[in-house]
Amino acid sequence: MMVTFVSQCEKNALKKTRRVLDAFANRIGDNTWQTLITEDGLLTVKKMLRQTASKSTAVSCFWIRSRSRSQFLWVVGNKAKFNSEGIVPVNTTSKEVPMDISRDKPIKGCVYANTQLQRLEQHLFAVGFVARELFIYFYPDKKAQANATFVAGCLHDIGKIDPSFQEWVIKDKSKSYIPEDGQHIDGLTKFSFEKHPRHNEISVLLYQLLDDKSLKALNGPNKNAVKHAVYWHHAKPFRPKGGFETLSDIYEKINSVSKGDAWNLIVLKSVEILNKVSEIDKQYNQTSESFLSKCYLNDPDVDGLDYINSNLPEYKTYKPKEQLSDYCADVATNANNNAIRSCLITADRWISSLSAHELASAIKHKTLMAFISEKLETSQIITESNLVSHITECLKSFEDSERTRKQADVANKLVDDIKDVGVLAGAAGCGKTKIALEWAKLKNAQQIIWICPRVQICQGIFTELTNKPYLPDATIELHTGEFKCTNSYENITNEKEYFTGDVVITTIDQMLSSVISHTKADRLLNYLSAHIIFDEYHEYINMPAFNLLFAELITAKKELKGGGNTLLVSATPHYYYLEKTLDLHKDDVIEMPAFNQSRYQFDFLPYDENADDDSNPLYKSQQATTFVISNTAITAQKSFIKNQHDENAILLHSKYKKSDKQQLFESVFESFKREGDNRFDLLRSGPIVQASLNISCDYMISEITHAENCLQRLGRLDRFGENKTGINQYTIVIPETFHERKGSGAVERFLSSTNTLASAKAWYEFLYEATDQGNKIVTLPDVYAIYKQFYENSTAIKWIESDLLASMKKSSALIVAKVSEPQTISKPKKDSKQRAKIGKNSLRGDNRFVQMAVCDVNAPNAPKFIEEYAYTVPINETDNIDGLTMSCAAIEGYGDSSNSLLIHMMKKHHNIMGGIKAFKDFILLNDAKDPELPIYLSYTTNDLLAVGGESARHSAAIYYGVCEKQPIGSISIKQLKSQEG
């Protein structure tokens, strides 16, 4: 391929980039290079440019496709030096051009909120007014919290009276938009937020100084909510040196900048502004007194400076507790903070979109309510669709039967008998998806947001709803980290149309971004307005952080006007969590009876966990239509490799690259669905197939697990009730140490790590007795009756509570570590075409992009290393990377430096792949948030030659396994060697 490089570098970057480009291409001009090059060579050039990049670097690359056409590929460095097509501006001017000149001129003595020259008092009142009306729209009965929202809006930007901000705001005319993080001082050569407070920090300081115990218009909790919203309506700036931990710190910083006159320039000036806001409020609402005027002191006491040593508001208030009930109070507080903050941020963005003239006119003519109505519609908070008619047509396609009538009856009970959050329970295969749609129809839903715990469950729902007999003609949107498409995987959703489908199928991670981030905070209002279905919600219960943050989402819905419009769906409702954490009564659970009359028998099969794999029933060869489900992917992988030539099997788990995962998921579904093509006899899988996947088998082998997983897996055994005469065997394999309650083997350690060990043991013992040690033949209604009795057993409850409390403690620690402080680093506006990177905070663990060599395991005892890597990085930045991620713990050897792939890579990689050596492992971890800079977990044989050949192969290297039948996925060389005789 022929490529052209164009350099717009400055200063020292000129020399650095010229050295790189001269080594690969011919210079055809002062700033231009051209050459013939391979894709691998081009990726190397890009990588080397990035490794030497600085603020002064700017290099674009074009692919010369023909004499008349070139394709823009990428930019390394400062993208502002080029437009969106990589074109360089040929002329510049420092003068104002007519289109950039604002018609409004700053007026001496006025205080402004932004570069649009909205007057600060008008901006504060309007944001307070709109934020309160938004809150009332959702929560009309929570008057005290609505007033707190109004006060927070009127105070949120009061810190912009800072003279430094006012100096900047009247000089700057280059801003034509309001960034999502609001307007802050920038462009001043000597200015830095390392030393200067941001306006939201000054705002919360001012509220502290202007508040007093004698002011009782707001109670203590609502005053705390105001401080939280004011401080967190912007993300916290990252400051390596700290120094902004307390309100006293902020006052000292601003007093220093003000040369000791902060009290007069900031504090007393703020009172003047708030008095103006109160006057606007009185005139707008034609009242004799403003509620705002009751919430601040007109004559603040300078002695108040002696009492401002308190810390800034915490983003989340969770602390480890000894009682589950104590967590409920924290959940309620955080849910309330989420709602107020979201209304404030949304109002701020809406008002900031107006010109100064439009804002002044809206206040003068009292048209803010009309403005709110318009914005509610354009922002998709109020939606109108044909969803109800689509569901009506769908329901007509089901035959009139006793089962269909019972499903309709259950849907009616969920609407008529439940005031806010309903819970739909029922055996696997009873038609819960159909009932959920009928519930939405009866609720006159205009939009459904269908929230799932995992991407695989989203895919299952997406496949089901986009085909007959469900909603093939509706707009079904799949929105996950991996997939953003509508109606089919090929139809990629435009970014402007995210969350606009009739049905939006998404993961809990995407929804939680509304309460753990700043940029998507307004999405919470879309969540509050839509009808919500939480599918397989039981999976959150033992997941640290998710169990508490999920409870926040439910709490936010419970108090909405007209009920919560929320449905929880699961075959295993976990009655204890519903009651103790969500405050839902067992009467809120509406059950759909099972019409599947098939008979089942549990077979409890102990084995010696310390013996070789051959003694483990999970590794034995199987026949017929069998599902073998293990608790971990590695067990599924090793058992598949061992039996690959003796079975017509397919392997499915979570350790695949995106394309393989999607293809294998579709193959599993097509093979084992109702009237499937039966291309496979056997499925070996991790736990990802156990929920919301409409597939069935004739025989099942499962590793011991807790009650919810156990019954979810059972739901794939004769799911469609086709075995009318025989008995369906469900084999549960148990380590002997687990069975005898002795020792702690690998299975126990895994269950303990997932906070389910105590409840799993309690469930095993209860089920063992209830089924007469496996001798009793049972039906699905019998099994679910046993499950319900389990949650009424006092001994079982003790162990369930123990696991749940342990999980909650981990949750509080994880939330504080990962969610407590949404942060921002000042940087240019993100290029919408840039590939997504891994965020700083991840609730599911610290993952990084990785690369690995391919290993052929077709011969289990003799793995063969292939001369290729798992995936290649496309040269065009607009193309997605079919990459892989792995946890930092696995990359670093789980604390064992001898097994650390990171340290090995740091020493070898620059010699193998070229580039600059990294001297710190954390630098590599940080770079690997970018999909183009993955950490290599293994190398091809030829690449190892540069560092000593086979002897340099790491003993814990991880490869991407493949065989003739299918990909195996990421697997350690240690696990591959354990296959050898």
Summary of the structure (lengths in Angstrom):
residues: 981
radius of gyration: 30.6
end to end distance: 47.9
largest distance: 90.3
contacts: 3222
relative contact order: 0.07
helix: 44%
strand: 15%
